[in-house]
């Protein structure tokens, strides 16, 4: 059903073929700064397993992997004091209509400015 592309940039980062400076790394997740930030704090949080998108991850990942990824959000928020500057936004795009650019499940964590409405119309 899902075919994971082992050549995607996040797979290469996980294999240490492409360098990154981790903001957080544990057994289940890796978080690093986005190369093209859309906010003063813009990080990417990825699971270490080969998951194409959110549906793939939440359908087949182990409970331990899912909890590990979700807990990483809290660790990042606390470590970088994201809640002290008005909160933060989590975004995960899935598929071409949502403009998913890298075929590895990832969550954008954006913070430290007023991010405005989630869509141009202001409707969530």
N, C-alpha and C positions, 0 to 999 in steps of 0.2 A: 504494500500500500504506500508506504513512504520510502523513498530512495534517498539516502543521505549522500551528499557530495563530499567526499573526503578531501577535495582540493579547495574547499571554501576557506576564506581567510581566517575564520575563527577556529577551524580544525587545524590549520597551520600554526596559529598562535598556541593552541593547546599542545601541539607537538613540539613547541619551542623552535619551529622553523622561522617564525617571524617574532621579533622581540616585542614585548610590551612591559610596562611597569605596572604590576598588580596593585590595585587599591585594596583588594582582599583576595585571598586564595585559600581554599580548603579542599577537602576530599571531593566535594560535589560541585563547587562553583568557582568561577574566576570572574573578577570584576576589574575593569580597567577603564581609563578615560577614553571617550570618543575622540577620534582624530579630527572630526568636524563638529565641534560643540555648538549646540543650539541654545545653551544657557551657561552661566558661569560655572555650574557644576553639571556635567553631562557625562555619565558613565554608562558602560554596557556591562550587564550581568549575564553570564552564560553558564549553562550547565556543562559539566565536563563530559557528559555522554553525548553520543551522536544523534541528536534530535533535530529534525528539520524545522519544526514550528511548535507553537504552544499545544495544538491539538495532539501532535505526535508525542510530545513530552508528557502531557497529563494523561494520555491514554496508556502509555507503556512503561514509563519510568517507575522505578521502585518508590515505595512510600518514603524511604530514607532519602532518595534523591530529591523528591518533591519537597519534603520538609527542609532539607539542607538548602535548597535554592531559596525557598521562602524566608528562612531564618537569615540568610545572607542579606536580604533587603533591610531587615532590622539592624543588623550589625553595621552596614554601610551608613544607614540613616543616623545611628548613634555616633559612630566614629567621626563622621564629617558634619555633625550637628545640623542635619538637614531640617529637622523639625523646629529649630530655633530661628530660622529665617523665613518663616511663612509657609513651610511645608515643602512637599515635593510631588512630582508626577512620575508615574510608571506608565510606560508605553511599550506595547509589543505588537508589531505588525505581522500579519499572517497572510501570505499569498500576494499575488500581483495587484489586486485591487486595493489592498491595504499598503502597498508599496514596500513589501518586505524585500530588502536588497541582498541580504546574506542568508543563504538557506541553512542556517543553524539557529535554533531558538535562542532569542536574546531579548532582554528587557532593558529599555532605556530608562535611566534614572536621571531626571532633570530637576534642578533646584537652584536656589539662591537668586531668583528674580521672579517678578510677576509673569507667569507663563501665559496669561490670557485664556480665552476659551479654547476648548480642545479641538474644535473644528471652526472653520471660517464663519459658519453661521451661528456659532455659539451654542449649538445643540450637542449634547453628549450622546 
